[in-house]
Amino acid sequence: MNEKSKLIKELDNLELEHRSLDKLLIRIREEKTIDLLQIQKLKKRKLILKDKINYLRNKIEPDIIA
């Protein structure tokens, strides 16, 4: 497996986790009891994932303006 394939696989995994967190956050908000600390932790994790996703996307296909 070459470097680009590894990056694409890692990107896919991160995007999957990011979508899962989205669904979990929606479900938590719909519950009657809201755990603000849990929501805050999940949102922080989601932001970290988003940064990693953007980093990998740029590494796979750099956005070079010439």
MMTF fields as JSON, N, C-alpha, C and O atoms, coordinates in Angstrom:
{
  "mmtfVersion": "1.0.0",
  "mmtfProducer": "UNKNOWN",
  "numBonds": 263,
  "numAtoms": 264,
  "numGroups": 66,
  "numChains": 1,
  "numModels": 1,
  "chainsPerModel": [1],
  "groupsPerChain": [66],
  "chainIdList": ["A"],
  "bondAtomList": [4, 2, 8, 6, 12, 10, 16, 14, 20, 18, 24, 22, 28, 26, 32, 30, 36, 34, 40, 38, 44, 42, 48, 46, 52, 50, 56, 54, 60, 58, 64, 62, 68, 66, 72, 70, 76, 74, 80, 78, 84, 82, 88, 86, 92, 90, 96, 94, 100, 98, 104, 102, 108, 106, 112, 110, 116, 114, 120, 118, 124, 122, 128, 126, 132, 130, 136, 134, 140, 138, 144, 142, 148, 146, 152, 150, 156, 154, 160, 158, 164, 162, 168, 166, 172, 170, 176, 174, 180, 178, 184, 182, 188, 186, 192, 190, 196, 194, 200, 198, 204, 202, 208, 206, 212, 210, 216, 214, 220, 218, 224, 222, 228, 226, 232, 230, 236, 234, 240, 238, 244, 242, 248, 246, 252, 250, 256, 254, 260, 258],
  "bondOrderList": [1, 1, 1, 1, 1, 1, 1, 1, 1, 1, 1, 1, 1, 1, 1, 1, 1, 1, 1, 1, 1, 1, 1, 1, 1, 1, 1, 1, 1, 1, 1, 1, 1, 1, 1, 1, 1, 1, 1, 1, 1, 1, 1, 1, 1, 1, 1, 1, 1, 1, 1, 1, 1, 1, 1, 1, 1, 1, 1, 1, 1, 1, 1, 1, 1],
  "groupList": [{"groupName": "MET", "atomNameList": ["N", "CA", "C", "O"], "elementList": ["N", "C", "C", "O"], "formalChargeList": [0, 0, 0, 0], "bondAtomList": [1, 0, 2, 1, 3, 2], "bondOrderList": [1, 1, 2], "singleLetterCode": "M", "chemCompType": "L-PEPTIDE LINKING"}, {"groupName": "ASN", "atomNameList": ["N", "CA", "C", "O"], "elementList": ["N", "C", "C", "O"], "formalChargeList": [0, 0, 0, 0], "bondAtomList": [1, 0, 2, 1, 3, 2], "bondOrderList": [1, 1, 2], "singleLetterCode": "N", "chemCompType": "L-PEPTIDE LINKING"}, {"groupName": "GLU", "atomNameList": ["N", "CA", "C", "O"], "elementList": ["N", "C", "C", "O"], "formalChargeList": [0, 0, 0, 0], "bondAtomList": [1, 0, 2, 1, 3, 2], "bondOrderList": [1, 1, 2], "singleLetterCode": "E", "chemCompType": "L-PEPTIDE LINKING"}, {"groupName": "LYS", "atomNameList": ["N", "CA", "C", "O"], "elementList": ["N", "C", "C", "O"], "formalChargeList": [0, 0, 0, 0], "bondAtomList": [1, 0, 2, 1, 3, 2], "bondOrderList": [1, 1, 2], "singleLetterCode": "K", "chemCompType": "L-PEPTIDE LINKING"}, {"groupName": "SER", "atomNameList": ["N", "CA", "C", "O"], "elementList": ["N", "C", "C", "O"], "formalChargeList": [0, 0, 0, 0], "bondAtomList": [1, 0, 2, 1, 3, 2], "bondOrderList": [1, 1, 2], "singleLetterCode": "S", "chemCompType": "L-PEPTIDE LINKING"}, {"groupName": "LEU", "atomNameList": ["N", "CA", "C", "O"], "elementList": ["N", "C", "C", "O"], "formalChargeList": [0, 0, 0, 0], "bondAtomList": [1, 0, 2, 1, 3, 2], "bondOrderList": [1, 1, 2], "singleLetterCode": "L", "chemCompType": "L-PEPTIDE LINKING"}, {"groupName": "ILE", "atomNameList": ["N", "CA", "C", "O"], "elementList": ["N", "C", "C", "O"], "formalChargeList": [0, 0, 0, 0], "bondAtomList": [1, 0, 2, 1, 3, 2], "bondOrderList": [1, 1, 2], "singleLetterCode": "I", "chemCompType": "L-PEPTIDE LINKING"}, {"groupName": "ASP", "atomNameList": ["N", "CA", "C", "O"], "elementList": ["N", "C", "C", "O"], "formalChargeList": [0, 0, 0, 0], "bondAtomList": [1, 0, 2, 1, 3, 2], "bondOrderList": [1, 1, 2], "singleLetterCode": "D", "chemCompType": "L-PEPTIDE LINKING"}, {"groupName": "HIS", "atomNameList": ["N", "CA", "C", "O"], "elementList": ["N", "C", "C", "O"], "formalChargeList": [0, 0, 0, 0], "bondAtomList": [1, 0, 2, 1, 3, 2], "bondOrderList": [1, 1, 2], "singleLetterCode": "H", "chemCompType": "L-PEPTIDE LINKING"}, {"groupName": "ARG", "atomNameList": ["N", "CA", "C", "O"], "elementList": ["N", "C", "C", "O"], "formalChargeList": [0, 0, 0, 0], "bondAtomList": [1, 0, 2, 1, 3, 2], "bondOrderList": [1, 1, 2], "singleLetterCode": "R", "chemCompType": "L-PEPTIDE LINKING"}, {"groupName": "THR", "atomNameList": ["N", "CA", "C", "O"], "elementList": ["N", "C", "C", "O"], "formalChargeList": [0, 0, 0, 0], "bondAtomList": [1, 0, 2, 1, 3, 2], "bondOrderList": [1, 1, 2], "singleLetterCode": "T", "chemCompType": "L-PEPTIDE LINKING"}, {"groupName": "GLN", "atomNameList": ["N", "CA", "C", "O"], "elementList": ["N", "C", "C", "O"], "formalChargeList": [0, 0, 0, 0], "bondAtomList": [1, 0, 2, 1, 3, 2], "bondOrderList": [1, 1, 2], "singleLetterCode": "Q", "chemCompType": "L-PEPTIDE LINKING"}, {"groupName": "TYR", "atomNameList": ["N", "CA", "C", "O"], "elementList": ["N", "C", "C", "O"], "formalChargeList": [0, 0, 0, 0], "bondAtomList": [1, 0, 2, 1, 3, 2], "bondOrderList": [1, 1, 2], "singleLetterCode": "Y", "chemCompType": "L-PEPTIDE LINKING"}, {"groupName": "PRO", "atomNameList": ["N", "CA", "C", "O"], "elementList": ["N", "C", "C", "O"], "formalChargeList": [0, 0, 0, 0], "bondAtomList": [1, 0, 2, 1, 3, 2], "bondOrderList": [1, 1, 2], "singleLetterCode": "P", "chemCompType": "L-PEPTIDE LINKING"}, {"groupName": "ALA", "atomNameList": ["N", "CA", "C", "O"], "elementList": ["N", "C", "C", "O"], "formalChargeList": [0, 0, 0, 0], "bondAtomList": [1, 0, 2, 1, 3, 2], "bondOrderList": [1, 1, 2], "singleLetterCode": "A", "chemCompType": "L-PEPTIDE LINKING"}],
  "groupTypeList": [0, 1, 2, 3, 4, 3, 5, 6, 3, 2, 5, 7, 1, 5, 2, 5, 2, 8, 9, 4, 5, 7, 3, 5, 5, 6, 9, 6, 9, 2, 2, 3, 10, 6, 7, 5, 5, 11, 6, 11, 3, 5, 3, 3, 9, 3, 5, 6, 5, 3, 7, 3, 6, 1, 12, 5, 9, 1, 3, 6, 2, 13, 7, 6, 6, 14],
  "groupIdList": [1, 2, 3, 4, 5, 6, 7, 8, 9, 10, 11, 12, 13, 14, 15, 16, 17, 18, 19, 20, 21, 22, 23, 24, 25, 26, 27, 28, 29, 30, 31, 32, 33, 34, 35, 36, 37, 38, 39, 40, 41, 42, 43, 44, 45, 46, 47, 48, 49, 50, 51, 52, 53, 54, 55, 56, 57, 58, 59, 60, 61, 62, 63, 64, 65, 66],
  "secStructList": [7, 7, 2, 2, 2, 2, 2, 2, 2, 2, 2, 2, 2, 2, 2, 2, 2, 2, 2, 2, 2, 2, 2, 2, 2, 2, 2, 2, 2, 2, 1, 1, 1, 7, 7, 2, 2, 2, 2, 2, 2, 2, 2, 2, 2, 2, 2, 2, 2, 2, 2, 2, 2, 2, 2, 2, 2, 2, 2, 2, 1, 7, 7, 7, 7, 7],
  "xCoordList": [0.858, 0.0, 0.908, 1.783, 0.696, 1.545, 1.069, 0.029, 1.849, 1.575, 0.208, -0.531, -0.12, -1.401, -2.574, -3.574, -2.462, -3.531, -3.728, -4.859, -2.627, -2.714, -3.407, -4.242, -3.05, -3.663, -5.155, -5.955, -5.523, -6.94, -7.72, -8.842, -7.129, -7.793, -7.967, -9.028, -6.923, -7.014, -8.065, -8.83, -8.096, -9.088, -10.504, -11.379, -10.73, -12.047, -12.458, -13.61, -11.515, -11.807, -12.158, -13.089, -11.41, -11.684, -13.038, -13.78, -13.354, -14.654, -15.8, -16.844, -15.612, -16.63, -16.846, -17.984, -15.757, -15.871, -16.537, -17.339, -16.211, -16.797, -18.314, -19.072, -18.747, -20.193, -20.878, -21.997, -20.211, -20.775, -20.966, -21.974, -19.995, -20.121, -21.276, -21.988, -21.46, -22.604, -23.913, -24.763, -24.063, -25.287, -25.465, -26.575, -24.372, -24.43, -24.831, -25.649, -24.265, -24.618, -26.093, -26.754, -26.594, -28.019, -28.883, -29.868, -28.506, -29.271, -29.23, -30.245, -28.068, -27.937, -28.802, -29.449, -28.814, -29.616, -31.111, -31.87, -31.527, -32.948, -33.404, -34.603, -32.452, -32.805, -33.288, -32.955, -34.066, -34.596, -33.504, -33.499, -32.585, -31.483, -30.263, -29.813, -29.744, -28.618, -27.371, -27.362, -26.323, -25.037, -24.13, -23.528, -24.046, -23.291, -21.807, -21.164, -21.264, -19.85, -19.587, -18.598, -20.47, -20.323, -20.429, -19.655, -21.371, -21.532, -20.28, -19.813, -19.741, -18.536, -17.358, -16.611, -17.192, -16.101, -16.266, -15.297, -17.5, -17.756, -17.508, -16.961, -17.91, -17.679, -16.187, -15.719, -15.451, -13.996, -13.359, -12.495, -13.783, -13.263, -13.601, -12.784, -14.793, -15.228, -14.354, -13.997, -14.015, -13.139, -11.738, -11.131, -11.239, -9.923, -9.955, -9.029, -11.017, -11.162, -11.229, -10.615, -11.973, -12.107, -10.742, -10.437, -9.928, -8.58, -7.73, -7.015, -7.814, -7.048, -7.522, -6.716, -8.835, -9.41, -8.898, -8.475, -8.936, -8.451, -6.962, -6.522, -6.192, -4.753, -4.499, -3.686, -5.199, -5.002, -5.462, -4.803, -6.575, -7.047, -6.002, -5.739, -5.409, -4.384, -3.109, -2.401, -2.819, -1.626, -1.825, -0.894, -3.04, -3.339, -3.372, -2.758, -4.089, -4.192, -3.976, -4.928, -2.726, -2.436, -3.17, -3.33, -3.604, -4.301, -3.269, -3.052, -2.641, -1.574, -2.143, -2.632, -2.065, -2.522, -1.287, -0.439, -1.201, -0.015, -0.405, 0.46],
  "yCoordList": [-1.171, 0.0, 1.239, 1.373, 2.121, 3.302, 4.384, 4.25, 5.446, 6.527, 7.172, 7.43, 7.427, 8.074, 7.184, 7.677, 5.887, 4.95, 4.929, 4.869, 4.979, 5.002, 6.275, 6.241, 7.39, 8.662, 8.67, 9.166, 8.128, 8.066, 7.18, 7.511, 6.065, 5.171, 5.859, 5.768, 6.546, 7.27, 8.38, 8.599, 9.069, 10.121, 9.553, 10.142, 8.429, 7.78, 7.436, 7.637, 6.917, 6.561, 7.793, 7.763, 8.872, 10.101, 10.693, 11.162, 10.671, 11.192, 10.358, 10.9, 9.055, 8.181, 8.502, 8.59, 8.675, 9.017, 10.386, 10.577, 11.321, 12.663, 12.598, 13.24, 11.829, 11.669, 10.978, 11.336, 9.998, 9.291, 10.241, 10.175, 11.12, 12.097, 13.058, 13.444, 13.438, 14.282, 13.622, 14.248, 12.368, 11.631, 11.502, 11.641, 11.237, 11.102, 12.423, 12.439, 13.516, 14.825, 15.147, 15.69, 14.825, 15.051, 14.231, 14.729, 12.975, 12.101, 12.611, 12.587, 13.07, 13.578, 14.82, 14.969, 15.71, 16.937, 16.634, 17.391, 15.55, 15.193, 14.55, 14.469, 14.096, 13.471, 14.533, 15.713, 14.088, 15.013, 15.49, 16.653, 14.607, 14.993, 15.302, 14.468, 16.49, 16.923, 17.002, 17.667, 16.318, 16.343, 17.317, 16.965, 18.541, 19.584, 19.251, 19.585, 18.602, 18.231, 17.22, 17.326, 16.251, 15.256, 15.916, 15.598, 16.82, 17.522, 18.326, 18.329, 19.003, 19.806, 18.928, 19.298, 17.782, 16.866, 16.339, 16.245, 15.997, 15.487, 16.554, 16.265, 17.777, 18.866, 19.132, 19.408, 19.049, 19.246, 18.148, 18.422, 16.92, 15.796, 15.987, 15.698, 16.467, 16.705, 17.763, 17.616, 18.817, 19.853, 19.313, 19.647, 18.486, 17.869, 16.999, 17.033, 16.226, 15.385, 16.229, 15.892, 17.324, 18.2, 18.75, 18.822, 19.134, 19.623, 18.539, 18.799, 17.325, 16.213, 15.891, 15.605, 15.942, 15.675, 16.702, 16.342, 17.969, 19.018, 18.865, 19.063, 18.514, 18.305, 17.182, 17.329, 16.065, 14.928, 15.246, 14.861, 15.937, 16.324, 17.177, 16.986, 18.116, 18.972, 18.202, 18.523, 17.202, 16.39, 15.484, 15.263, 14.963, 14.08, 14.881, 14.494, 15.993, 16.845, 18.293, 18.988, 18.75, 20.133, 21.144, 20.955, 22.208, 23.285, 24.348, 25.305, 24.163, 25.063, 26.058, 25.687, 27.319, 28.376, 29.007, 29.573, 28.899, 29.436, 30.498, 31.068],
  "zCoordList": [0.0, 0.0, 0.0, 0.855, -0.943, -1.021, -0.048, 0.597, 0.039, 0.99, 0.757, 1.707, -0.495, -0.806, -0.407, 0.115, -0.644, -0.262, 1.247, 1.73, 1.988, 3.45, 3.926, 4.83, 3.31, 3.691, 3.382, 4.175, 2.244, 1.859, 2.83, 3.212, 3.222, 4.173, 5.527, 6.145, 5.981, 7.245, 7.153, 8.093, 6.029, 5.804, 5.87, 6.504, 5.231, 5.263, 6.692, 7.077, 7.474, 8.862, 9.692, 10.497, 9.494, 10.235, 9.851, 10.714, 8.574, 8.128, 8.687, 9.047, 8.761, 9.335, 10.813, 11.276, 11.544, 12.963, 13.135, 14.05, 12.271, 12.329, 12.118, 12.845, 11.134, 10.888, 12.067, 12.436, 12.651, 13.804, 14.98, 15.683, 15.188, 16.265, 16.0, 16.927, 14.757, 14.39, 14.806, 15.439, 14.448, 14.777, 16.285, 16.798, 16.991, 18.44, 19.092, 20.012, 18.625, 19.178, 18.95, 19.835, 17.803, 17.515, 18.469, 19.014, 18.664, 19.553, 20.995, 21.691, 21.44, 22.808, 23.004, 24.041, 22.012, 22.115, 22.187, 22.792, 21.582, 21.571, 22.881, 23.15, 23.692, 24.965, 25.951, 25.84, 26.896, 27.894, 28.848, 29.25, 29.209, 30.09, 29.236, 28.45, 29.395, 28.573, 29.442, 30.478, 29.011, 29.695, 28.938, 27.924, 29.448, 28.753, 28.65, 27.654, 29.663, 29.625, 28.515, 27.788, 28.391, 27.33, 25.954, 25.051, 25.798, 24.52, 24.201, 23.062, 25.197, 24.998, 24.563, 23.656, 25.199, 24.837, 23.416, 22.663, 23.058, 21.713, 20.652, 19.588, 20.944, 19.994, 19.824, 18.719, 20.916, 20.843, 19.999, 19.166, 20.214, 19.425, 17.948, 17.073, 17.683, 16.311, 15.627, 14.457, 16.352, 15.799, 15.512, 14.494, 16.409, 16.196, 14.947, 14.136, 14.794, 13.605, 12.343, 11.331, 12.401, 11.233, 10.813, 9.622, 11.787, 11.481, 10.829, 9.862, 11.364, 10.79, 9.377, 8.491, 9.176, 7.85, 6.845, 5.746, 7.217, 6.314, 6.028, 4.896, 7.044, 6.861, 5.855, 4.944, 6.027, 5.13, 3.713, 2.747, 3.581, 2.241, 1.531, 0.343, 2.258, 1.661, 1.354, 0.4, 2.148, 1.906, 0.689, -0.086, 0.529, -0.603, -1.898, -2.893, -1.879, -3.07, -2.654, -2.297, -2.7, -2.292, -3.166, -4.372, -2.529, -3.228, -3.594, -2.851, -4.744, -5.178, -6.18, -7.247, -5.811, -6.706, -7.336, -6.646, -8.661, -9.333, -10.332, -10.997]
}
